[in-house]
Amino acid sequence: MSAGGIGQFVSWEGGCLMIGRARGITPMHAHYAIQIGFGPTHGIRFRPNDKEPWAEYEGVVIASRQPHTMDATHVPLNAIIFIEPERREGRALSERFGPDGISAIPAELLADVGPALFTSWHEERSAAALIAGAQRVVRKLTGGVEPSVVSDERILRAIAYINSHLDAPLTLEEVAEVAFLSPSRFRHLFVEQTGEALRPYILWRRFVRVWELMQAGESLSAAAHSAGFADAAHLSRTSRRMFGFPPSMLQISGPLAAETAVHGVSSSAATYPALQPGRPISR
């Protein structure tokens, strides 16, 4: 059975959400981001290597760079939240669930926020509602830690430059110049403000851009070039290494309404209608 899935994608500074239905088992992989994964019912499965037996969970927190494979075909839907590990909320997740391995999320922590996220996805289908729901999950799992906020004008200027030049090569020296800092001083201040090094940040932002463009209906080839990958093949190789499958195996529907207001959502929904597939992604 092929890996990948059908669903929707939203992002915010420091994290993103993929929500939908799995089409197969995700092969062994590891990535920089901390992963939170769960379904609306018990039964999402993970294992740390192909020799270990599958374990079923309410949900998991997977440490940064922890190898794992996922089988979400036993739950009707699944939500995958990625959090950059050096963010304030990423550090809180590591402190609470451990810096290594695959950690089970107690059912009581997901009892309200998990079903509410799926209900929001079904009833509102807006980017704002999904982001708010995903961030509620993160806050619940971190014990109420709020997201990191970059405040230094020099780093804000550098981040804006990075995000507007993802289609081109980016070097430490180039980005430091935009911030009017020496490379060594910029490197230190960037980590201090964002919680992560420049190179992982740029690669992460490239993937987020790809998923954003696919959500908006762009072809895989166009998304790859716009995000700074040499071509779709380069993007696919990197994606296989980091996420276990190429972007072509994601069928992301969209676009979502960007500014829909967030309303209260029920956390007691017992059923989840079948997911309606989005349009296929062009190769």
matplotlib code that plots the C-alpha trace (Angstrom):
import matplotlib.pyplot as plt

x = [0.0, 1.4, 2.3, 1.0, -2.5, -5.4, -6.2, -5.3, -2.3, -1.9, 1.1, 2.1, 5.5, 7.1, 4.7, 2.3, -0.6, -1.5, -5.0, -6.8, -6.8, -3.8, -3.5, -0.8, 2.0, 4.7, 8.2, 11.0, 12.2, 13.4, 13.0, 14.1, 10.7, 9.0, 5.9, 2.6, 0.3, -3.2, -6.5, -10.1, -10.1, -7.5, -5.4, -2.8, 0.3, 4.0, 7.3, 10.9, 12.3, 11.1, 12.1, 10.0, 6.3, 3.7, 2.3, -1.2, -1.7, -4.2, -1.5, 2.3, 5.0, 8.0, 11.3, 13.4, 15.4, 13.8, 13.5, 9.9, 7.3, 3.6, 0.5, -2.6, -4.8, -6.5, -8.1, -10.6, -8.6, -5.3, -3.7, 0.0, 1.4, 5.1, 6.8, 10.3, 12.2, 14.1, 11.0, 9.7, 6.9, 9.3, 11.6, 8.5, 7.4, 10.9, 11.0, 7.5, 7.8, 11.5, 14.2, 14.3, 12.0, 8.3, 6.2, 2.6, 0.2, -2.2, -5.8, -6.9, -4.6, -6.3, -9.9, -11.0, -8.6, -8.2, -11.9, -12.3, -9.6, -11.3, -14.7, -13.3, -11.9, -15.3, -17.5, -15.4, -12.7, -10.9, -7.2, -7.7, -9.8, -7.4, -4.4, -6.3, -7.2, -3.7, -2.2, -4.7, -3.4, 0.2, -0.6, -2.4, 0.5, 3.1, 1.1, 0.1, 3.4, 2.8, 4.6, 7.9, 7.8, 10.6, 11.0, 14.4, 13.9, 17.1, 16.0, 12.5, 14.1, 16.2, 13.2, 11.3, 14.2, 14.5, 10.8, 10.8, 14.0, 13.3, 13.5, 17.2, 20.4, 20.7, 24.0, 24.7, 26.8, 24.0, 21.3, 23.6, 24.2, 20.5, 20.5, 23.5, 25.4, 28.6, 28.0, 29.2, 27.0, 24.0, 24.3, 24.3, 21.4, 19.3, 19.5, 18.8, 15.6, 14.3, 15.7, 17.2, 20.2, 19.8, 20.3, 17.6, 15.3, 15.7, 15.2, 12.1, 10.7, 11.3, 9.2, 6.5, 6.4, 6.0, 3.1, 1.5, 1.8, 0.3, -2.5, -3.1, -3.2, 0.3, 1.8, 4.6, 7.2, 6.2, 6.2, 9.6, 11.2, 9.4, 10.7, 14.3, 14.7, 16.6, 13.6, 10.7, 13.2, 15.4, 12.4, 11.1, 14.5, 14.8, 11.1, 11.6, 14.6, 12.9, 9.2, 9.2, 7.3, 7.5, 5.1, 3.5, 1.9, 0.1, -3.3, -3.9, -7.2, -7.8, -7.6, -8.9, -10.5, -7.7, -9.6, -12.6, -13.3, -12.8, -16.0, -16.5, -16.4, -17.9, -15.5, -18.0, -18.6, -18.8, -18.7, -16.4, -17.8, -15.7, -13.0, -13.7, -10.6, -9.0, -7.7, -4.6, -1.2, 0.4, 3.8]
y = [0.0, 3.4, 5.9, 9.4, 10.7, 12.9, 16.0, 19.6, 21.6, 24.8, 26.4, 29.1, 30.4, 27.5, 24.7, 23.2, 20.7, 18.0, 16.6, 14.0, 10.3, 8.0, 6.1, 3.6, 3.0, 5.7, 4.1, 4.5, 8.1, 10.8, 14.6, 17.7, 18.7, 17.2, 15.3, 15.0, 12.4, 11.1, 10.1, 10.6, 7.1, 4.8, 2.8, 5.0, 2.8, 3.6, 1.8, 2.9, 0.4, -2.2, -5.1, -3.9, -4.8, -2.1, -0.4, 1.3, 4.7, 7.4, 9.7, 10.2, 12.8, 11.8, 13.4, 15.4, 13.1, 10.0, 7.3, 6.0, 4.6, 5.3, 3.3, 5.5, 3.2, 1.8, 5.2, 7.0, 10.2, 11.5, 14.7, 15.3, 18.4, 19.4, 21.7, 23.1, 21.6, 24.7, 26.8, 27.5, 25.0, 22.5, 22.6, 22.2, 19.1, 17.6, 18.3, 16.8, 13.8, 13.3, 14.3, 10.8, 8.1, 7.7, 8.8, 7.9, 10.8, 10.0, 9.8, 12.5, 15.1, 14.6, 14.1, 17.7, 19.2, 16.2, 15.7, 19.5, 19.7, 17.1, 18.7, 22.1, 20.5, 19.1, 22.0, 25.1, 24.1, 27.4, 27.9, 30.1, 27.5, 24.7, 26.7, 27.7, 24.0, 22.7, 25.3, 24.4, 20.8, 22.0, 24.2, 21.3, 19.0, 21.6, 22.5, 25.9, 27.1, 29.9, 30.0, 31.8, 35.3, 36.8, 40.4, 41.7, 43.9, 42.6, 39.0, 39.9, 41.5, 38.5, 36.1, 38.2, 38.1, 34.4, 33.8, 36.1, 34.4, 30.7, 30.2, 31.2, 29.9, 31.5, 31.7, 32.8, 35.7, 37.0, 36.8, 38.3, 41.3, 41.9, 42.1, 44.4, 41.9, 39.9, 36.2, 35.1, 37.7, 36.9, 33.2, 33.7, 36.2, 34.0, 31.0, 33.2, 34.7, 31.7, 28.9, 27.1, 27.3, 29.0, 26.0, 23.8, 26.8, 27.5, 23.8, 23.7, 26.9, 25.4, 22.4, 24.6, 26.6, 23.5, 22.4, 25.8, 26.0, 22.5, 23.5, 26.5, 24.2, 24.6, 21.7, 19.8, 21.0, 24.7, 24.3, 22.7, 25.6, 28.3, 26.8, 26.6, 22.9, 22.2, 20.3, 18.0, 15.0, 16.9, 17.7, 14.1, 12.7, 15.1, 14.5, 10.8, 11.1, 13.5, 12.4, 8.9, 9.7, 12.1, 15.1, 13.5, 11.0, 13.9, 14.8, 18.2, 19.9, 23.6, 26.4, 27.1, 30.4, 32.3, 34.7, 32.7, 33.6, 30.9, 29.8, 27.4, 23.8, 20.7, 18.2, 15.4, 14.5, 10.7, 10.2, 11.6, 11.7, 10.2, 12.6, 14.1, 13.8, 17.0, 17.4, 15.3, 17.0, 17.4, 15.8]
z = [0.0, -0.9, 1.8, 1.9, 2.4, 1.5, 3.5, 4.3, 5.5, 7.5, 9.0, 11.5, 12.7, 14.4, 13.4, 11.0, 10.8, 8.3, 8.9, 6.8, 6.0, 5.5, 2.3, 3.6, 6.0, 6.1, 5.8, 8.3, 8.4, 10.8, 10.7, 12.5, 13.8, 16.9, 15.7, 17.5, 16.0, 16.9, 15.5, 16.7, 18.1, 19.7, 17.3, 15.4, 15.3, 15.5, 15.9, 16.2, 13.6, 11.3, 13.6, 16.5, 16.8, 16.1, 19.2, 19.2, 20.8, 21.6, 20.4, 20.5, 20.8, 18.7, 19.5, 17.0, 14.7, 16.2, 13.5, 13.2, 10.9, 11.1, 10.3, 10.5, 8.4, 11.5, 12.4, 10.3, 10.3, 11.7, 12.7, 12.5, 14.1, 13.5, 16.0, 15.6, 18.5, 19.7, 20.0, 23.5, 23.0, 21.4, 24.4, 26.7, 24.7, 25.1, 28.8, 29.4, 27.1, 26.9, 24.4, 22.8, 21.5, 20.9, 23.9, 24.5, 25.1, 28.0, 26.8, 29.2, 27.6, 24.2, 25.6, 24.7, 22.3, 20.0, 19.1, 19.0, 16.3, 14.1, 14.7, 13.7, 10.5, 9.5, 10.5, 9.7, 7.2, 7.6, 8.1, 11.1, 12.9, 12.2, 13.4, 16.6, 17.2, 16.6, 18.9, 21.6, 21.3, 21.6, 24.6, 26.4, 25.8, 27.0, 30.1, 28.8, 27.3, 24.8, 21.4, 21.1, 19.7, 17.7, 18.7, 17.5, 14.5, 12.9, 13.1, 11.9, 8.9, 8.2, 8.5, 6.1, 3.7, 4.0, 3.3, 0.3, -1.2, -0.7, -4.4, -4.4, -2.6, 0.8, 2.8, 6.3, 5.1, 2.8, 5.5, 8.1, 5.8, 5.7, 9.5, 9.5, 11.6, 11.3, 10.5, 13.9, 15.7, 13.5, 14.1, 17.8, 17.8, 15.4, 17.7, 20.7, 19.1, 17.1, 19.1, 16.1, 13.7, 10.3, 8.0, 9.6, 9.7, 6.0, 5.0, 7.3, 5.7, 2.2, 3.1, 4.6, 1.4, -0.7, 1.4, 1.4, -2.4, -2.8, -0.6, -2.9, -5.9, -7.4, -9.2, -7.5, -10.0, -9.5, -5.7, -5.8, -7.8, -5.7, -2.5, -3.7, -4.6, -7.8, -9.2, -8.2, -8.1, -5.6, -3.5, -3.5, -2.5, 0.4, 1.4, 1.4, 3.7, 6.1, 6.0, 4.6, 1.3, -1.6, -1.8, -4.8, -2.4, -0.6, -2.1, -0.5, -1.1, -1.0, -0.9, 2.6, 3.6, 5.2, 7.4, 8.6, 12.3, 14.8, 16.6, 19.5, 18.5, 20.1, 21.5, 21.8, 18.2, 18.0, 14.3, 11.6, 8.0, 5.2, 3.9, 0.5, -1.7, -3.0, -6.5, -7.3, -7.2, -10.6, -11.0]

ax = plt.figure().add_subplot(projection="3d")
ax.plot(x, y, z, "-o")
ax.set_aspect("equal")
plt.show()
